[in-house]
Amino acid sequence: MSDPVHGIRLGSASVRLGGKLVLDQLDLTLTEQRIGILGRNGSGKTTLLRLISGLIAPDGGLVRVEGFDPFTDRKAALSALGILFQNPDHQILFPTVEEELAFGLIQQGLPRAEATARAHAALDREGRGPWAKAPVTSLSQGQRHYLCLLSVLLMQPRTILLDEPLAGLDLPTQVRLARRFAALPQRLITITHDPATLQDADRVVWLEAGKVAADGPPSTVLPAFTAEMARIGARDADADLAG
């Protein structure tokens, strides 16, 4: 996709949290299929995800997803955007797998019986039919992460926002999820501090202190980010913070 109408646009978008400027007049048009938002902790990348998804409004400037405001038009946002948070326990709301899967479909207007039937069909397709009545608490961390992804996919969004999607998972689960992400037809915007996960991205945006430090192909942005993190790491960070 190269048409900005079908992409995400931020125009001088700023966000303050607790009186602190977290995002500083960002101007971005995101249309590529695989986009990485890279930055260290505190750079503003998770706030950017929340802004794009419509979970928060900008304090200045504008955000448009496919031409609409995701904060004020929540119905449109449900069809356009899906979010996979780093911690599945921050996303899961219901006690059983079938209820969790059906919830988003019900939000989109499906009757409960049809939503539940679609949830069961999705589990069957994934070879996870026995999960339907299982308590969510009986699933492992990786399985809960997978449940959240399946919930998002059932809603068929055109863009999926991934917040550190492989963090805290064992290696086999990382491999399985990475393979699944790579095969998805949706636009993926991946928020991460790990440059290794963005090698195959079409575009990488490096955030530093709420501003764009670099924006371009991974072959250009990732080495620059890695070099700067090595330079910062060579200093005594504790002394910097104390000063």
C-alpha positions, 0 to 999 in steps of 0.5 A, a space after each residue: 500500500 502506498 496511498 496515504 488514504 489507506 495508511 496512518 498519518 500524524 500531523 504535528 502530534 504531541 502527547 503530554 503525560 503527567 505534565 511531561 512532553 512524551 511525543 513532540 510534534 511528530 509528523 509521520 505517514 505510515 503506509 508500508 506493510 512492515 513498519 518498525 518503531 524502534 527506541 529504548 525505554 522511555 523514548 515514547 514508542 508505546 505512547 505512539 502505539 496508544 496514540 495510533 490505536 486511539 486509546 489516547 488523544 493527542 494534546 496537539 496536532 492530529 492523528 488519522 487512520 485511513 482518514 478517520 480519527 481513531 480516538 473519536 471514531 471507535 467503531 471505525 477503529 475496531 475494523 481498521 486496527 488490532 492491538 497485541 500488547 506485550 503482556 497478554 494479562 493486560 489484554 484478556 478480559 474474560 475467564 474462558 477462551 471462547 468468551 475472550 475470542 467472542 468479545 471483539 466480534 460482539 463489539 463489532 455487532 455480531 450476535 453472541 451465538 454467531 460470535 461464539 460459533 466463529 470463535 469455536 471454528 477459529 480454534 478448530 482451524 488452529 487445531 486448538 478446539 479443546 481450548 474453547 471451554 478452558 479457563 484462560 488461567 490454565 494457559 501458559 504465557 505463550 498460549 495466552 499471547 497466542 489467544 490474544 493474537 487469535 482474538 485480534 485476527 478474528 476481527 480482521 483488522 487491516 493494521 495490527 499494532 504489536 507491542 514488543 510481541 516476542 518479549 518474555 517468551 521462550 525461543 520455540 514460542 518466539 519462532 512460532 509467533 514470528 513465523 505467524 506474523 510474517 505470513 499475515 496479510 495485514 500491515 504490521 507496526 511493531 514497537 520494540 527496543 530490539 533491532 534484531 526483530 526488525 531486520 525484515 521490516 520495510 521501514 524503521 522509525 527510530 524514536 528518541 525522547 519523543 522525536 524521530 531520530 532516524 527514519 528509513 530502511 533497516 539497513 540504514 537505521 538499525 546500524 545507527 541505532 545499535 552504534 548509538 546504544 553501544 555509545 550510551 552503554 559505554 558510559 556510566 548510566 547511573 552517573 548520568 541519571 544522578 547528574 
